[in-house]
Amino acid sequence: MTSEFRLGGDLTIDRFGFGAMRLPTNDFHGPARDSETGHAVLRRAVELGVNHIDTADFYRSGDGSVRANALIREALHPYREGLVIATKVGPVFGPEGPYQADAGDLRALVEDNLTSLGVDRLDLVYLRIGMMEPPHGESLAARFEALAALREEGLIRHLGLSNIDADHLAEARAIAPVAAVQNQFNVARRDDTDLLAVCEEAGIAFVPFFPLGGGRDLADDRLAKVAARHGATVAQTGLAWLLASSPVTLAIPGTGSVAHLEENLAARAITLTDHDLADLA
């Protein structure tokens, strides 16, 4: 199993990255975490070989005082060569709750990410549609066309999709190349196995959000049994399973703790056997 993936065919990244959602707050838009701890987590991640960070300008504490993109820029800018930062646009969190941006709003959202990250071009921008479940039957064409135009301008290097179904992927690929798909997927939730197969055939990265369940307990007897064989935790084994599930799958577990970061990254050393995978099938 290779440890690297060529994102979009031209960006070589480690398949084990880092998700920044939990840096500003433990619960989405909850109380702020300490910024210096966030800086320490990011610096340690890069020290340990992480070269793919997943973020969004809307990852922030409830009071807006701590924001993931600002933490990334403060901790890591100027960015070392080869560091790939992926972000996403689509959801907007207004005073009356979240809503989806229209196609005409996306330029401003992309520009906000450029500014907050301190870059001239974004490596990867996902169009995120819906909130937690893919909005089946909803067209994304106008929004994806708007992002494709920004890619043609040179503001974006690669385009991705998040929280989508197979029809959305086909609709988008008719407009512009899709480098990555980010959907909810983990050892306890495998609804998108067929979509993963489509991505694998096309060489599209499949980047699960909530790779550790997003608060849902991953533990079951089979997973615990495999974890015990490797002297690993259930969470580490779940991450190893993600990487073993397909050569196009990338892991982006997030945390606000250096110790937890190091524990997650230790999963890179776990190689599941055919016996293990059969037990987890």
C-alpha positions as protocol buffer text, in pm:
chain_id: "A"
residue {
  index: 1
  type: MET
  ca { x: 0 y: 0 z: 0 }
}
residue {
  index: 2
  type: THR
  ca { x: 154 y: 326 z: -109 }
}
residue {
  index: 3
  type: SER
  ca { x: 168 y: 606 z: 147 }
}
residue {
  index: 4
  type: GLU
  ca { x: 137 y: 882 z: -113 }
}
residue {
  index: 5
  type: PHE
  ca { x: -127 y: 1005 z: -357 }
}
residue {
  index: 6
  type: ARG
  ca { x: -98 y: 1240 z: -655 }
}
residue {
  index: 7
  type: LEU
  ca { x: -385 y: 1482 z: -603 }
}
residue {
  index: 8
  type: GLY
  ca { x: -519 y: 1604 z: -935 }
}
residue {
  index: 9
  type: GLY
  ca { x: -232 y: 1422 z: -1100 }
}
residue {
  index: 10
  type: ASP
  ca { x: 29 y: 1681 z: -1001 }
}
residue {
  index: 11
  type: LEU
  ca { x: 35 y: 1735 z: -622 }
}
residue {
  index: 12
  type: THR
  ca { x: 205 y: 1454 z: -431 }
}
residue {
  index: 13
  type: ILE
  ca { x: 74 y: 1430 z: -77 }
}
residue {
  index: 14
  type: ASP
  ca { x: 90 y: 1185 z: 209 }
}
residue {
  index: 15
  type: ARG
  ca { x: -233 y: 988 z: 233 }
}
residue {
  index: 16
  type: PHE
  ca { x: -250 y: 1073 z: 603 }
}
residue {
  index: 17
  type: GLY
  ca { x: -331 y: 1440 z: 648 }
}
residue {
  index: 18
  type: PHE
  ca { x: -489 y: 1666 z: 908 }
}
residue {
  index: 19
  type: GLY
  ca { x: -837 y: 1815 z: 938 }
}
residue {
  index: 20
  type: ALA
  ca { x: -852 y: 2162 z: 1095 }
}
residue {
  index: 21
  type: MET
  ca { x: -1219 y: 2172 z: 1197 }
}
residue {
  index: 22
  type: ARG
  ca { x: -1149 y: 2102 z: 1565 }
}
residue {
  index: 23
  type: LEU
  ca { x: -869 y: 2355 z: 1603 }
}
residue {
  index: 24
  type: PRO
  ca { x: -1090 y: 2657 z: 1687 }
}
residue {
  index: 25
  type: THR
  ca { x: -1342 y: 2463 z: 1898 }
}
residue {
  index: 26
  type: ASN
  ca { x: -1422 y: 2109 z: 2005 }
}
residue {
  index: 27
  type: ASP
  ca { x: -1785 y: 2138 z: 1903 }
}
residue {
  index: 28
  type: PHE
  ca { x: -1873 y: 2310 z: 1578 }
}
residue {
  index: 29
  type: HIS
  ca { x: -1905 y: 2681 z: 1658 }
}
residue {
  index: 30
  type: GLY
  ca { x: -1873 y: 2611 z: 2033 }
}
residue {
  index: 31
  type: PRO
  ca { x: -1643 y: 2784 z: 2285 }
}
residue {
  index: 32
  type: ALA
  ca { x: -1301 y: 2886 z: 2157 }
}
residue {
  index: 33
  type: ARG
  ca { x: -993 y: 2675 z: 2214 }
}
residue {
  index: 34
  type: ASP
  ca { x: -657 y: 2826 z: 2307 }
}
residue {
  index: 35
  type: SER
  ca { x: -489 y: 2962 z: 1992 }
}
residue {
  index: 36
  type: GLU
  ca { x: -138 y: 2871 z: 2104 }
}
residue {
  index: 37
  type: THR
  ca { x: -244 y: 2508 z: 2140 }
}
residue {
  index: 38
  type: GLY
  ca { x: -378 y: 2521 z: 1785 }
}
residue {
  index: 39
  type: HIS
  ca { x: -47 y: 2659 z: 1663 }
}
residue {
  index: 40
  type: ALA
  ca { x: 140 y: 2381 z: 1844 }
}
residue {
  index: 41
  type: VAL
  ca { x: -81 y: 2112 z: 1689 }
}
residue {
  index: 42
  type: LEU
  ca { x: -26 y: 2247 z: 1338 }
}
residue {
  index: 43
  type: ARG
  ca { x: 350 y: 2279 z: 1378 }
}
residue {
  index: 44
  type: ARG
  ca { x: 377 y: 1929 z: 1522 }
}
residue {
  index: 45
  type: ALA
  ca { x: 167 y: 1787 z: 1239 }
}
residue {
  index: 46
  type: VAL
  ca { x: 403 y: 1933 z: 979 }
}
residue {
  index: 47
  type: GLU
  ca { x: 706 y: 1816 z: 1179 }
}
residue {
  index: 48
  type: LEU
  ca { x: 564 y: 1463 z: 1164 }
}
residue {
  index: 49
  type: GLY
  ca { x: 531 y: 1472 z: 787 }
}
residue {
  index: 50
  type: VAL
  ca { x: 176 y: 1594 z: 731 }
}
residue {
  index: 51
  type: ASN
  ca { x: 165 y: 1783 z: 400 }
}
residue {
  index: 52
  type: HIS
  ca { x: -213 y: 1795 z: 344 }
}
residue {
  index: 53
  type: ILE
  ca { x: -425 y: 2016 z: 568 }
}
residue {
  index: 54
  type: ASP
  ca { x: -801 y: 2036 z: 521 }
}
residue {
  index: 55
  type: THR
  ca { x: -972 y: 2354 z: 639 }
}
residue {
  index: 56
  type: ALA
  ca { x: -1250 y: 2607 z: 566 }
}
residue {
  index: 57
  type: ASP
  ca { x: -1292 y: 2976 z: 635 }
}
residue {
  index: 58
  type: PHE
  ca { x: -1613 y: 2891 z: 822 }
}
residue {
  index: 59
  type: TYR
  ca { x: -1427 y: 2670 z: 1074 }
}
residue {
  index: 60
  type: ARG
  ca { x: -1437 y: 2906 z: 1369 }
}
residue {
  index: 61
  type: SER
  ca { x: -1538 y: 2930 z: 1733 }
}
residue {
  index: 62
  type: GLY
  ca { x: -1889 y: 3039 z: 1823 }
}
residue {
  index: 63
  type: ASP
  ca { x: -1780 y: 3394 z: 1896 }
}
residue {
  index: 64
  type: GLY
  ca { x: -1559 y: 3408 z: 1587 }
}
residue {
  index: 65
  type: SER
  ca { x: -1247 y: 3487 z: 1790 }
}
residue {
  index: 66
  type: VAL
  ca { x: -1055 y: 3177 z: 1679 }
}
residue {
  index: 67
  type: ARG
  ca { x: -1057 y: 3069 z: 1314 }
}
residue {
  index: 68
  type: ALA
  ca { x: -889 y: 2770 z: 1156 }
}
residue {
  index: 69
  type: ASN
  ca { x: -749 y: 2959 z: 857 }
}
residue {
  index: 70
  type: ALA
  ca { x: -599 y: 3226 z: 1079 }
}
residue {
  index: 71
  type: LEU
  ca { x: -437 y: 2961 z: 1299 }
}
residue {
  index: 72
  type: ILE
  ca { x: -288 y: 2792 z: 992 }
}
residue {
  index: 73
  type: ARG
  ca { x: -145 y: 3117 z: 860 }
}
residue {
  index: 74
  type: GLU
  ca { x: -9 y: 3224 z: 1200 }
}
residue {
  index: 75
  type: ALA
  ca { x: 152 y: 2888 z: 1267 }
}
residue {
  index: 76
  type: LEU
  ca { x: 285 y: 2790 z: 925 }
}
residue {
  index: 77
  type: HIS
  ca { x: 318 y: 3091 z: 694 }
}
residue {
  index: 78
  type: PRO
  ca { x: 535 y: 3118 z: 490 }
}
residue {
  index: 79
  type: TYR
  ca { x: 433 y: 2767 z: 397 }
}
residue {
  index: 80
  type: ARG
  ca { x: 698 y: 2507 z: 333 }
}
residue {
  index: 81
  type: GLU
  ca { x: 729 y: 2374 z: -20 }
}
residue {
  index: 82
  type: GLY
  ca { x: 497 y: 2082 z: -86 }
}
residue {
  index: 83
  type: LEU
  ca { x: 237 y: 2169 z: 179 }
}
residue {
  index: 84
  type: VAL
  ca { x: -111 y: 2136 z: 25 }
}
residue {
  index: 85
  type: ILE
  ca { x: -398 y: 2324 z: 188 }
}
residue {
  index: 86
  type: ALA
  ca { x: -751 y: 2226 z: 88 }
}
residue {
  index: 87
  type: THR
  ca { x: -1050 y: 2442 z: 175 }
}
residue {
  index: 88
  type: LYS
  ca { x: -1420 y: 2440 z: 103 }
}
residue {
  index: 89
  type: VAL
  ca { x: -1693 y: 2689 z: 18 }
}
residue {
  index: 90
  type: GLY
  ca { x: -2071 y: 2669 z: 5 }
}
residue {
  index: 91
  type: PRO
  ca { x: -2212 y: 2693 z: 357 }
}
residue {
  index: 92
  type: VAL
  ca { x: -2255 y: 3040 z: 503 }
}
residue {
  index: 93
  type: PHE
  ca { x: -2327 y: 3081 z: 873 }
}
residue {
  index: 94
  type: GLY
  ca { x: -2543 y: 3389 z: 918 }
}
residue {
  index: 95
  type: PRO
  ca { x: -2713 y: 3530 z: 1228 }
}
residue {
  index: 96
  type: GLU
  ca { x: -3028 y: 3331 z: 1148 }
}
residue {
  index: 97
  type: GLY
  ca { x: -2842 y: 3005 z: 1091 }
}
residue {
  index: 98
  type: PRO
  ca { x: -2657 y: 2833 z: 808 }
}
residue {
  index: 99
  type: TYR
  ca { x: -2757 y: 2860 z: 443 }
}
residue {
  index: 100
  type: GLN
  ca { x: -2607 y: 2768 z: 107 }
}
residue {
  index: 101
  type: ALA
  ca { x: -2429 y: 3031 z: -98 }
}
residue {
  index: 102
  type: ASP
  ca { x: -2551 y: 3103 z: -450 }
}
residue {
  index: 103
  type: ALA
  ca { x: -2316 y: 3081 z: -748 }
}
residue {
  index: 104
  type: GLY
  ca { x: -2271 y: 3458 z: -740 }
}
residue {
  index: 105
  type: ASP
  ca { x: -2148 y: 3446 z: -380 }
}
residue {
  index: 106
  type: LEU
  ca { x: -1865 y: 3201 z: -440 }
}
residue {
  index: 107
  type: ARG
  ca { x: -1604 y: 3447 z: -568 }
}
residue {
  index: 108
  type: ALA
  ca { x: -1621 y: 3640 z: -242 }
}
residue {
  index: 109
  type: LEU
  ca { x: -1594 y: 3318 z: -39 }
}
residue {
  index: 110
  type: VAL
  ca { x: -1291 y: 3206 z: -240 }
}
residue {
  index: 111
  type: GLU
  ca { x: -1131 y: 3549 z: -196 }
}
residue {
  index: 112
  type: ASP
  ca { x: -1193 y: 3527 z: 180 }
}
residue {
  index: 113
  type: ASN
  ca { x: -999 y: 3199 z: 187 }
}
residue {
  index: 114
  type: LEU
  ca { x: -716 y: 3345 z: -21 }
}
residue {
  index: 115
  type: THR
  ca { x: -686 y: 3636 z: 220 }
}
residue {
  index: 116
  type: SER
  ca { x: -719 y: 3442 z: 544 }
}
residue {
  index: 117
  type: LEU
  ca { x: -466 y: 3178 z: 435 }
}
residue {
  index: 118
  type: GLY
  ca { x: -229 y: 3434 z: 281 }
}
residue {
  index: 119
  type: VAL
  ca { x: -196 y: 3274 z: -61 }
}
residue {
  index: 120
  type: ASP
  ca { x: -241 y: 3381 z: -423 }
}
residue {
  index: 121
  type: ARG
  ca { x: -388 y: 3049 z: -534 }
}
residue {
  index: 122
  type: LEU
  ca { x: -578 y: 2781 z: -343 }
}
residue {
  index: 123
  type: ASP
  ca { x: -450 y: 2425 z: -395 }
}
residue {
  index: 124
  type: LEU
  ca { x: -790 y: 2258 z: -368 }
}
residue {
  index: 125
  type: VAL
  ca { x: -1137 y: 2405 z: -320 }
}
residue {
  index: 126
  type: TYR
  ca { x: -1433 y: 2180 z: -247 }
}
residue {
  index: 127
  type: LEU
  ca { x: -1785 y: 2288 z: -331 }
}
residue {
  index: 128
  type: ARG
  ca { x: -1977 y: 2177 z: -24 }
}
residue {
  index: 129
  type: ILE
  ca { x: -2351 y: 2129 z: -79 }
}
residue {
  index: 130
  type: GLY
  ca { x: -2613 y: 2056 z: 183 }
}
residue {
  index: 131
  type: MET
  ca { x: -2524 y: 2019 z: 549 }
}
residue {
  index: 132
  type: MET
  ca { x: -2492 y: 1661 z: 677 }
}
residue {
  index: 133
  type: GLU
  ca { x: -2662 y: 1450 z: 409 }
}
residue {
  index: 134
  type: PRO
  ca { x: -2622 y: 1487 z: 31 }
}
residue {
  index: 135
  type: PRO
  ca { x: -2914 y: 1686 z: -116 }
}
residue {
  index: 136
  type: HIS
  ca { x: -3024 y: 1426 z: -370 }
}
residue {
  index: 137
  type: GLY
  ca { x: -3176 y: 1568 z: -687 }
}
residue {
  index: 138
  type: GLU
  ca { x: -3034 y: 1916 z: -635 }
}
residue {
  index: 139
  type: SER
  ca { x: -2827 y: 2055 z: -922 }
}
residue {
  index: 140
  type: LEU
  ca { x: -2482 y: 2192 z: -843 }
}
residue {
  index: 141
  type: ALA
  ca { x: -2405 y: 2296 z: -1202 }
}
residue {
  index: 142
  type: ALA
  ca { x: -2427 y: 2675 z: -1161 }
}
residue {
  index: 143
  type: ARG
  ca { x: -2215 y: 2675 z: -846 }
}
residue {
  index: 144
  type: PHE
  ca { x: -1954 y: 2440 z: -990 }
}
residue {
  index: 145
  type: GLU
  ca { x: -1937 y: 2645 z: -1309 }
}
residue {
  index: 146
  type: ALA
  ca { x: -1863 y: 2951 z: -1095 }
}
residue {
  index: 147
  type: LEU
  ca { x: -1573 y: 2772 z: -925 }
}
residue {
  index: 148
  type: ALA
  ca { x: -1451 y: 2635 z: -1258 }
}
residue {
  index: 149
  type: ALA
  ca { x: -1434 y: 2995 z: -1388 }
}
residue {
  index: 150
  type: LEU
  ca { x: -1221 y: 3092 z: -1087 }
}
residue {
  index: 151
  type: ARG
  ca { x: -997 y: 2796 z: -1163 }
}
residue {
  index: 152
  type: GLU
  ca { x: -956 y: 2923 z: -1519 }
}
residue {
  index: 153
  type: GLU
  ca { x: -856 y: 3262 z: -1374 }
}
residue {
  index: 154
  type: GLY
  ca { x: -581 y: 3093 z: -1175 }
}
residue {
  index: 155
  type: LEU
  ca { x: -727 y: 3148 z: -828 }
}
residue {
  index: 156
  type: ILE
  ca { x: -780 y: 2774 z: -774 }
}
residue {
  index: 157
  type: ARG
  ca { x: -555 y: 2486 z: -876 }
}
residue {
  index: 158
  type: HIS
  ca { x: -793 y: 2191 z: -831 }
}
residue {
  index: 159
  type: LEU
  ca { x: -1166 y: 2150 z: -766 }
}
residue {
  index: 160
  type: GLY
  ca { x: -1342 y: 1910 z: -532 }
}
residue {
  index: 161
  type: LEU
  ca { x: -1692 y: 1822 z: -416 }
}
residue {
  index: 162
  type: SER
  ca { x: -1823 y: 1755 z: -67 }
}
residue {
  index: 163
  type: ASN
  ca { x: -2141 y: 1591 z: 63 }
}
residue {
  index: 164
  type: ILE
  ca { x: -2250 y: 1470 z: -279 }
}
residue {
  index: 165
  type: ASP
  ca { x: -2388 y: 1162 z: -453 }
}
residue {
  index: 166
  type: ALA
  ca { x: -2290 y: 989 z: -777 }
}
residue {
  index: 167
  type: ASP
  ca { x: -2523 y: 1206 z: -986 }
}
residue {
  index: 168
  type: HIS
  ca { x: -2362 y: 1521 z: -849 }
}
residue {
  index: 169
  type: LEU
  ca { x: -2018 y: 1385 z: -935 }
}
residue {
  index: 170
  type: ALA
  ca { x: -2123 y: 1306 z: -1292 }
}
residue {
  index: 171
  type: GLU
  ca { x: -2282 y: 1651 z: -1329 }
}
residue {
  index: 172
  type: ALA
  ca { x: -1967 y: 1825 z: -1209 }
}
residue {
  index: 173
  type: ARG
  ca { x: -1726 y: 1616 z: -1418 }
}
residue {
  index: 174
  type: ALA
  ca { x: -1914 y: 1725 z: -1730 }
}
residue {
  index: 175
  type: ILE
  ca { x: -1816 y: 2083 z: -1640 }
}
residue {
  index: 176
  type: ALA
  ca { x: -1456 y: 2056 z: -1513 }
}
residue {
  index: 177
  type: PRO
  ca { x: -1214 y: 1799 z: -1369 }
}
residue {
  index: 178
  type: VAL
  ca { x: -1286 y: 1686 z: -1013 }
}
residue {
  index: 179
  type: ALA
  ca { x: -974 y: 1609 z: -809 }
}
residue {
  index: 180
  type: ALA
  ca { x: -1133 y: 1502 z: -480 }
}
residue {
  index: 181
  type: VAL
  ca { x: -1459 y: 1404 z: -312 }
}
residue {
  index: 182
  type: GLN
  ca { x: -1515 y: 1460 z: 59 }
}
residue {
  index: 183
  type: ASN
  ca { x: -1809 y: 1268 z: 206 }
}
residue {
  index: 184
  type: GLN
  ca { x: -1891 y: 1115 z: 541 }
}
residue {
  index: 185
  type: PHE
  ca { x: -1738 y: 768 z: 549 }
}
residue {
  index: 186
  type: ASN
  ca { x: -1573 y: 549 z: 811 }
}
residue {
  index: 187
  type: VAL
  ca { x: -1552 y: 188 z: 924 }
}
residue {
  index: 188
  type: ALA
  ca { x: -1893 y: 218 z: 1092 }
}
residue {
  index: 189
  type: ARG
  ca { x: -2060 y: 409 z: 807 }
}
residue {
  index: 190
  type: ARG
  ca { x: -1998 y: 275 z: 457 }
}
residue {
  index: 191
  type: ASP
  ca { x: -2297 y: 410 z: 267 }
}
residue {
  index: 192
  type: ASP
  ca { x: -2074 y: 556 z: -6 }
}
residue {
  index: 193
  type: THR
  ca { x: -1888 y: 236 z: -99 }
}
residue {
  index: 194
  type: ASP
  ca { x: -2022 y: 258 z: -455 }
}
residue {
  index: 195
  type: LEU
  ca { x: -1920 y: 624 z: -485 }
}
residue {
  index: 196
  type: LEU
  ca { x: -1574 y: 533 z: -357 }
}
residue {
  index: 197
  type: ALA
  ca { x: -1550 y: 274 z: -636 }
}
residue {
  index: 198
  type: VAL
  ca { x: -1634 y: 542 z: -895 }
}
residue {
  index: 199
  type: CYS
  ca { x: -1363 y: 767 z: -752 }
}
residue {
  index: 200
  type: GLU
  ca { x: -1111 y: 484 z: -752 }
}
residue {
  index: 201
  type: GLU
  ca { x: -1177 y: 405 z: -1116 }
}
residue {
  index: 202
  type: ALA
  ca { x: -1137 y: 772 z: -1209 }
}
residue {
  index: 203
  type: GLY
  ca { x: -831 y: 838 z: -991 }
}
residue {
  index: 204
  type: ILE
  ca { x: -1025 y: 1090 z: -781 }
}
residue {
  index: 205
  type: ALA
  ca { x: -919 y: 1127 z: -418 }
}
residue {
  index: 206
  type: PHE
  ca { x: -1183 y: 1015 z: -167 }
}
residue {
  index: 207
  type: VAL
  ca { x: -1137 y: 1210 z: 156 }
}
residue {
  index: 208
  type: PRO
  ca { x: -1379 y: 1106 z: 431 }
}
residue {
  index: 209
  type: PHE
  ca { x: -1498 y: 1362 z: 681 }
}
residue {
  index: 210
  type: PHE
  ca { x: -1571 y: 1224 z: 1028 }
}
residue {
  index: 211
  type: PRO
  ca { x: -1314 y: 947 z: 968 }
}
residue {
  index: 212
  type: LEU
  ca { x: -1340 y: 859 z: 1337 }
}
residue {
  index: 213
  type: GLY
  ca { x: -1718 y: 872 z: 1348 }
}
residue {
  index: 214
  type: GLY
  ca { x: -1771 y: 1240 z: 1427 }
}
residue {
  index: 215
  type: GLY
  ca { x: -1867 y: 1156 z: 1785 }
}
residue {
  index: 216
  type: ARG
  ca { x: -2024 y: 821 z: 1700 }
}
residue {
  index: 217
  type: ASP
  ca { x: -1848 y: 532 z: 1874 }
}
residue {
  index: 218
  type: LEU
  ca { x: -1659 y: 321 z: 1621 }
}
residue {
  index: 219
  type: ALA
  ca { x: -1606 y: 35 z: 1865 }
}
residue {
  index: 220
  type: ASP
  ca { x: -1748 y: -307 z: 1796 }
}
residue {
  index: 221
  type: ASP
  ca { x: -1618 y: -655 z: 1874 }
}
residue {
  index: 222
  type: ARG
  ca { x: -1463 y: -705 z: 1529 }
}
residue {
  index: 223
  type: LEU
  ca { x: -1276 y: -375 z: 1534 }
}
residue {
  index: 224
  type: ALA
  ca { x: -1159 y: -429 z: 1891 }
}
residue {
  index: 225
  type: LYS
  ca { x: -1033 y: -776 z: 1796 }
}
residue {
  index: 226
  type: VAL
  ca { x: -828 y: -644 z: 1505 }
}
residue {
  index: 227
  type: ALA
  ca { x: -698 y: -355 z: 1716 }
}
residue {
  index: 228
  type: ALA
  ca { x: -579 y: -598 z: 1982 }
}
residue {
  index: 229
  type: ARG
  ca { x: -385 y: -798 z: 1722 }
}
residue {
  index: 230
  type: HIS
  ca { x: -187 y: -487 z: 1634 }
}
residue {
  index: 231
  type: GLY
  ca { x: -153 y: -347 z: 1986 }
}
residue {
  index: 232
  type: ALA
  ca { x: -344 y: -43 z: 1862 }
}
residue {
  index: 233
  type: THR
  ca { x: -647 y: 158 z: 1966 }
}
residue {
  index: 234
  type: VAL
  ca { x: -983 y: 117 z: 1799 }
}
residue {
  index: 235
  type: ALA
  ca { x: -949 y: 467 z: 1651 }
}
residue {
  index: 236
  type: GLN
  ca { x: -605 y: 392 z: 1506 }
}
residue {
  index: 237
  type: THR
  ca { x: -739 y: 72 z: 1355 }
}
residue {
  index: 238
  type: GLY
  ca { x: -1033 y: 258 z: 1204 }
}
residue {
  index: 239
  type: LEU
  ca { x: -793 y: 500 z: 1036 }
}
residue {
  index: 240
  type: ALA
  ca { x: -579 y: 214 z: 909 }
}
residue {
  index: 241
  type: TRP
  ca { x: -894 y: 55 z: 765 }
}
residue {
  index: 242
  type: LEU
  ca { x: -974 y: 375 z: 575 }
}
residue {
  index: 243
  type: LEU
  ca { x: -634 y: 376 z: 409 }
}
residue {
  index: 244
  type: ALA
  ca { x: -663 y: 5 z: 330 }
}
residue {
  index: 245
  type: SER
  ca { x: -1012 y: 43 z: 182 }
}
residue {
  index: 246
  type: SER
  ca { x: -886 y: 196 z: -145 }
}
residue {
  index: 247
  type: PRO
  ca { x: -565 y: 344 z: -288 }
}
residue {
  index: 248
  type: VAL
  ca { x: -749 y: 673 z: -346 }
}
residue {
  index: 249
  type: THR
  ca { x: -867 y: 716 z: 14 }
}
residue {
  index: 250
  type: LEU
  ca { x: -703 y: 988 z: 222 }
}
residue {
  index: 251
  type: ALA
  ca { x: -738 y: 1024 z: 599 }
}
residue {
  index: 252
  type: ILE
  ca { x: -778 y: 1369 z: 758 }
}
residue {
  index: 253
  type: PRO
  ca { x: -850 y: 1312 z: 1130 }
}
residue {
  index: 254
  type: GLY
  ca { x: -864 y: 1635 z: 1327 }
}
residue {
  index: 255
  type: THR
  ca { x: -789 y: 1724 z: 1686 }
}
residue {
  index: 256
  type: GLY
  ca { x: -706 y: 2016 z: 1912 }
}
residue {
  index: 257
  type: SER
  ca { x: -449 y: 1817 z: 2111 }
}
residue {
  index: 258
  type: VAL
  ca { x: -84 y: 1742 z: 2030 }
}
residue {
  index: 259
  type: ALA
  ca { x: -103 y: 1409 z: 2215 }
}
residue {
  index: 260
  type: HIS
  ca { x: -413 y: 1304 z: 2021 }
}
residue {
  index: 261
  type: LEU
  ca { x: -250 y: 1415 z: 1696 }
}
residue {
  index: 262
  type: GLU
  ca { x: 51 y: 1193 z: 1766 }
}
residue {
  index: 263
  type: GLU
  ca { x: -179 y: 903 z: 1854 }
}
residue {
  index: 264
  type: ASN
  ca { x: -371 y: 943 z: 1528 }
}
residue {
  index: 265
  type: LEU
  ca { x: -56 y: 966 z: 1318 }
}
residue {
  index: 266
  type: ALA
  ca { x: 78 y: 646 z: 1475 }
}
residue {
  index: 267
  type: ALA
  ca { x: -191 y: 468 z: 1269 }
}
residue {
  index: 268
  type: ARG
  ca { x: 38 y: 515 z: 968 }
}
residue {
  index: 269
  type: ALA
  ca { x: 250 y: 229 z: 1101 }
}
residue {
  index: 270
  type: ILE
  ca { x: -40 y: -19 z: 1102 }
}
residue {
  index: 271
  type: THR
  ca { x: -66 y: -251 z: 803 }
}
residue {
  index: 272
  type: LEU
  ca { x: -387 y: -452 z: 807 }
}
residue {
  index: 273
  type: THR
  ca { x: -362 y: -807 z: 676 }
}
residue {
  index: 274
  type: ASP
  ca { x: -610 y: -981 z: 449 }
}
residue {
  index: 275
  type: HIS
  ca { x: -727 y: -1164 z: 762 }
}
residue {
  index: 276
  type: ASP
  ca { x: -790 y: -831 z: 937 }
}
residue {
  index: 277
  type: LEU
  ca { x: -980 y: -692 z: 639 }
}
residue {
  index: 278
  type: ALA
  ca { x: -1192 y: -1005 z: 614 }
}
residue {
  index: 279
  type: ASP
  ca { x: -1284 y: -969 z: 979 }
}
residue {
  index: 280
  type: LEU
  ca { x: -1387 y: -608 z: 917 }
}
residue {
  index: 281
  type: ALA
  ca { x: -1572 y: -672 z: 590 }
}
